[in-house]
Amino acid sequence: MSLVFRRLVSVAAFGVALGVALPALSQNGPMSTPVVPEGSPMGAEEFDAYTQGRTLSYAIQGQPYGIEEYLPGRRVRWSFVGDECQEGIWYERAGNICFVYENAPANEQCWSFYPTDNGMRAVFQGEGGPSTELYEVQQTDGPLTCMGPGVGV
């Protein structure tokens, strides 16, 4: 099976999962400032136990956002929908789960992750406080299929 075909199948499956998840997501409606979920955010051990060996797809305000594969050793592979993959690492800092990717090693991205009945909810922790809010909409045990420079027909 070609890499392009596998990528199309992965994106199509994400679209189907998003269509199933949209009713749950629409309950929250668009938000300019996320509402911090009740309960405590996940710590490193809980986050690692939930994510390792899985590939999670995320949405923002009902729209596909990106897909992340969680690898052993706190390594990750991330892709915005339809974009190239980026390798990175994650770690816990100040109660948040932070990511650094190879394309921007000085640009730390920290999030608070909360378990919910429908998967994880992630709230970005920027300098101005909580902002972007993502929802898990699909989870698989398969690897993330990556596009790359020069891949295609």
C-alpha positions as CSV (number, residue, x, y, z in Angstrom):
1,M,0.0,0.0,0.0
2,S,1.5,3.4,-1.0
3,L,2.3,6.0,1.6
4,V,-0.1,8.5,-0.1
5,F,-3.0,5.9,0.1
6,R,-2.3,5.1,3.7
7,R,-2.4,8.9,4.5
8,L,-5.7,9.3,2.7
9,V,-7.2,6.4,4.6
10,S,-5.9,7.9,7.9
11,V,-7.4,11.3,7.1
12,A,-10.7,9.7,6.0
13,A,-10.9,7.7,9.3
14,F,-10.3,10.9,11.2
15,G,-13.1,12.6,9.3
16,V,-15.5,9.8,10.2
17,A,-14.5,9.9,13.8
18,L,-14.9,13.6,13.9
19,G,-18.4,13.3,12.4
20,V,-19.3,10.9,15.2
21,A,-17.7,13.2,17.8
22,L,-19.2,16.5,16.6
23,P,-22.5,16.3,18.5
24,A,-20.5,16.0,21.8
25,L,-18.2,18.8,20.8
26,S,-21.0,21.1,19.7
27,Q,-22.4,21.1,23.3
28,N,-19.5,23.3,24.3
29,G,-19.8,25.8,21.4
30,P,-17.1,28.2,20.2
31,M,-15.2,29.7,23.1
32,S,-12.9,32.6,23.1
33,T,-11.5,31.7,26.5
34,P,-11.6,28.0,27.4
35,V,-13.4,26.9,30.5
36,V,-10.9,25.0,32.7
37,P,-12.3,21.5,33.3
38,E,-13.2,20.3,36.8
39,G,-10.7,18.1,38.5
40,S,-7.0,18.0,38.4
41,P,-4.9,17.9,35.2
42,M,-3.1,14.6,34.4
43,G,0.4,14.3,35.7
44,A,3.2,12.7,33.7
45,E,2.6,9.1,34.8
46,E,-1.2,9.3,34.1
47,F,-0.6,11.0,30.8
48,D,2.1,8.4,29.8
49,A,-0.2,5.5,30.8
50,Y,-3.1,6.9,28.8
51,T,-1.1,7.9,25.6
52,Q,1.9,5.6,25.1
53,G,1.6,3.3,22.1
54,R,-1.5,5.2,20.8
55,T,-2.2,7.8,18.1
56,L,-4.7,10.4,19.1
57,S,-6.6,12.8,16.8
58,Y,-7.6,16.2,18.1
59,A,-10.2,18.8,17.1
60,I,-10.7,22.4,18.0
61,Q,-14.2,23.9,18.0
62,G,-15.5,21.0,16.0
63,Q,-12.8,21.2,13.3
64,P,-9.9,18.7,12.7
65,Y,-6.7,20.1,14.3
66,G,-4.0,17.5,14.3
67,I,-2.8,14.0,15.1
68,E,-0.1,12.8,17.5
69,E,1.5,9.5,18.0
70,Y,2.9,8.8,21.4
71,L,6.0,6.7,21.4
72,P,8.1,5.0,24.1
73,G,10.6,7.2,26.0
74,R,8.2,10.2,26.0
75,R,8.8,10.8,22.3
76,V,6.0,12.0,20.0
77,R,5.3,12.4,16.3
78,W,2.9,15.3,15.5
79,S,1.1,16.5,12.4
80,F,-1.4,19.2,11.8
81,V,-4.1,17.8,9.5
82,G,-2.6,17.6,6.0
83,D,0.8,18.7,7.0
84,E,4.2,17.1,7.5
85,C,5.1,15.2,10.7
86,Q,7.4,16.6,13.3
87,E,9.3,14.5,15.8
88,G,9.4,15.7,19.4
89,I,9.6,15.0,23.1
90,W,7.3,15.7,26.0
91,Y,7.9,16.2,29.7
92,E,6.1,17.5,32.8
93,R,6.9,21.1,34.0
94,A,5.0,23.1,36.6
95,G,2.1,20.7,36.5
96,N,1.7,20.9,32.7
97,I,2.7,18.5,29.9
98,C,5.1,20.3,27.7
99,F,6.3,19.5,24.1
100,V,9.3,20.5,22.1
101,Y,9.5,19.6,18.4
102,E,12.5,19.3,16.1
103,N,11.3,22.1,13.8
104,A,11.2,24.7,16.7
105,P,13.5,23.4,19.6
106,A,13.3,26.7,21.5
107,N,9.4,26.9,21.3
108,E,8.1,24.9,24.2
109,Q,4.3,24.2,24.0
110,C,2.7,23.4,27.4
111,W,-0.8,22.0,27.9
112,S,-3.0,20.8,30.8
113,F,-4.6,17.5,29.9
114,Y,-7.9,16.4,31.6
115,P,-9.5,13.0,31.4
116,T,-13.2,13.2,30.4
117,D,-15.9,10.7,29.6
118,N,-15.2,11.2,25.8
119,G,-11.4,11.1,25.9
120,M,-8.9,13.8,26.8
121,R,-9.4,17.6,26.8
122,A,-6.2,19.7,26.4
123,V,-5.9,23.4,27.3
124,F,-2.9,25.4,26.1
125,Q,-1.0,27.2,28.8
126,G,0.5,30.2,27.2
127,E,2.1,33.4,28.7
128,G,-1.4,35.0,28.9
129,G,-3.0,32.0,30.6
130,P,-5.2,29.3,29.2
131,S,-6.2,29.7,25.6
132,T,-6.6,27.1,22.8
133,E,-8.7,24.1,23.8
134,L,-8.5,20.7,22.0
135,Y,-10.6,17.6,22.3
136,E,-9.6,14.1,21.6
137,V,-11.9,12.7,18.8
138,Q,-10.2,9.5,17.8
139,Q,-7.8,7.0,19.3
140,T,-6.0,4.2,17.5
141,D,-3.1,1.8,18.2
142,G,-1.7,2.3,14.7
143,P,1.1,4.5,13.7
144,L,0.7,8.0,12.4
145,T,1.2,8.0,8.6
146,C,3.4,11.0,7.7
147,M,3.6,13.1,4.6
148,G,7.1,14.3,3.8
149,P,9.0,16.4,1.3
150,G,8.9,14.8,-2.1
151,V,6.3,12.1,-1.1
152,G,3.6,11.6,-3.6
153,V,2.9,10.6,-7.2
